[in-house]
Amino acid sequence: MSLIAFNGVSKTFSGKTAVRALADVDLTIQEGEFVALLGPSGCGKSTLLNLLAGFEPLSDGDLTFDGQTVARPGPDRGVVFQEASLFPWLTVWDNITFGPRVQRQSKADYEGRAREMLRLVGLEAFKDALPAQLSGGMRQRVGIARALVMNPRALLMDEPFGALDAQTRLTMQQLLLDVWQTLGIAVLFVTHDIDEAVLLADRICVMSARPGRITREIPVELPRPRSIDSLITPEFMAYKGMIMTDMKVAHGAH
């Protein structure tokens, strides 16, 4: 059984003018798989992720996580947004441990894992810093560690590196590859950057313009472990060219 299953999922936002954001989406994600959702702004990528996070109800279809209908947010699905949304008055450590503390977990239950996540994202030396003292990339590392400390089975990432400069973005992509390789959890990653999708994902789902549908699924059969050096290989460029052609066809059809 798939860890995540979208079956005929549609979403319409009501209002003065109803907006049909998603139409008949079918998508399954296996335990430990890294799937990228790729498409233009406004195609419903973030809406799809928000449905899985439990932030929005679906209008039609079925959505299950580990066989259970998704009805609300839960610690089994960690979410990382484009902005890290840290509490500015809390230290890095207190931001990372906020979730377990709200759940009234004992220190003995979460401290070891929080230290491990801090080490994994390379922020041990900044444990007592406030968010204002950190760079954008470092704040995003805190956001990732905060999601992972809850021990989720899937990490849902909504253009997490979209606001970063090019150099920091490459560093964060490498960090994410290393973290994913270490933890082996499922990742659903929203992006409109083709290079990013090919570098990170096991499979890329190309979405059409609104209402968003998955028009093609592309397995990325580049060897792992990957690194940012993979970006300049002929095999990488071949995938990039194929996807660019696919996206032109998909968006020209709507």
N, C-alpha and C positions, 0 to 999 in steps of 0.2 A: 504494500500500500504506500502511496506517495505521502510525504510529510505534509505537503501543501497541495490543495486541489481547487482550482477555479473551474466550475462547470456552468457554461452558459451565463456567465455573470454580466449584468448590465447595471448601469448607474445613470439616473437622470436627476439633476438638481432642479427642484421646483422653484418657482418665483414668478415674477410678472411674465417672463419668458422662460419656459422650461429649457434646460440645456442637457442634451443627451451626451454624457461624457464618455461612456463605455457601452459597447454593444456586443453581446454574445462572446465573451472572452472565455476561452478554454486554455488552461495552463496547469501543468503539474510540476512540482519541484521535489526532488528526492532529498533524503537526509544527506547533509554534507555537500550538496551541489551549489555551485556559484552561478546564478542566472542574472544576466543583465537585461533590463528593459530599455530599448533604444528607440528614440523617436523625437519628433520636433516638439518644441514648447506647445503646450495646450492640447496634446494628443491623449491625455488621460493617464500618463505614467504614474504621476503622484497620486491620482485618485485610486488607481489599482493598489498601490502600496498602502494607502490610508484604509482601504477596505480590509486588507489583510491585517493591518495593525489593530483593527477594531474601532477606529476613530469615526467611521462613517458606516451607516447601514447600506446594504445593497438594495437595488430596486427589483432585481430579478436574478434567478439562478441560485446556485449553491456554492458556498465557500467553506472548506474544511481545513483544519490544522490538526494533524495526527488523528484524523477520523472524526473530530468534534467540530460542530458548526461554530464558526467564528461569530461571536455576538458582542464582544467587548475587548478592550485592551487586556493584555496579560503579560507576566514576566517571561513567558516562553518565547515571546517575540520582542527582541530589543530593537529600538528605532533610533536611527541617527539622521538628523536633518542637515540641511545646508549650513544653517547657523547652529552652533553648538548649544545655544540657549542655557548657558550655565548660570547659577545663582552668583551674582557679582560679589556678594558679601561673604561667600563661603570659600574656603581654601580648596585647592585641587583635591586633597584627600576627602574633605567633607562633601564636595560635589560628587565624587565617585561613589562614596558610601551612602549617599542620600536615600537611594531606593531601599536597600536592606534596612536602614534605620527606620524609615517610614513603615516598613512591614514588621517592625519590632523584632527583627532577627537579633540574636545575641552576637556580641563582638566576636566570640569564638567561632561563630558560623561564617562570618563574612570577612574578617580581617585578613586572613591568609589569602583568600581569593582576590581581595582588593589590592593587596601588595603584589600579587602575581600579575594582575592586569596593569598595574602601574608600571611594573618592570617591562611587560610585553609592549607597551606603547612608548617606552623610553622616557618616562617622566619621574623616575624615582627622586631625582635631585630637585624637583619642583613641587614636592608633596605639600609644602606649606605656603606656596605662592597663591595669590589671588588671580582670578581671570584677567584683570586689567594689566597684570604684569607679564602676560603670555602673548605670544604671536598668534595669528589666526590658525596656523597649522597645529600649534600646541593646544589651543582651545579645542580643536577638533579631535585631537588625541584623547583629551579628557572626556569628550562626548562619547567616543568609542569605548573607552574603559568603563564609563558609567553604564553603558548599555550591557557590556559583557559581564560586569560583576553580578548581574542578576542570573547568570548561568542560563541564558536563553538557548533554545534549540535552533532559532533562526535570527539572523540580523537583517533588518530592513533598512536600506540606506537610500535616502532621497537626495541625489546629487550632492553628496557630502563634501566633495572637493571643488564644487562649482565656483565658490567665491574666492578660491586661493590663487596666488600667482603661479605661473607655469612651473617654476622650479620646485616650489613647495608642493604643488600638486603631484609631481613625479615622486617626490619623497614619500608622500602619503599613500600613493598607489603601491609603492614597494612595501611600506609598512603594513598595509591591509593584506597584501599577498602573504606576507610573513605571518601575520596574526591568523589568517584563515587556514594557512598550512598547518599551524601549530594546533589550533582548536578544532578544525574539521567540522564547523557548524554550517548549516545552510545559509546562503546569502541571496537576497533579492536586491539588486542594485540598479537604481534609476539613473540614467545618464542620457545626454544627447551628444556625447563625445564618442565618436567611433573608435578612436585609438584606445580610449579608456576601457570600452566594452571588450575589445578584442584582447587587450592585455590581461584583463582580470577574469573573464568569464569562462565557464565550461560550455555555456550555451547562451546565445543572444536571441532575444525575442524582439523582432522589429515590429513596431506599432504604426498603424495608419494615422492620418489626420483624424480629428474628431468627427463622429464618435469613434473612440479608439478601439481597434481590433488588432489582434496579433496576426500579421499578414505572412510572417515567415519565421521559422525557428532555425537557427544556424548553429550546429555544434562547432565549437572551436577546438580543433584537434592539434593545437600547438603543444609541444612537450612541456611538462611541469617538472621541477619548479621553474616558474617564469620570473623574469626580472625586467626592469625598464630597458635593459640592453636588447630585449626581444623586439622592441619597437622598430629597430632598423633592419630586421631580417627580411629576405625576399618573401618568406612564407607569411609573415605578418602583413606585408604590403599587399599580397594577393588577397588575403581576407578583407582588408580594408577596401580594396577596389571593388570586390564582389558586393560588400554591404552598401557602399555608396551607390552602386547601380540599383540594388534592391530598393533602397530608400527613395531614390528618384522615381522609380516605377510606382511604389506604394503611394507616394504623396501626389504624383501626377494623376492617380486614379480617383482622387477625391476633390 
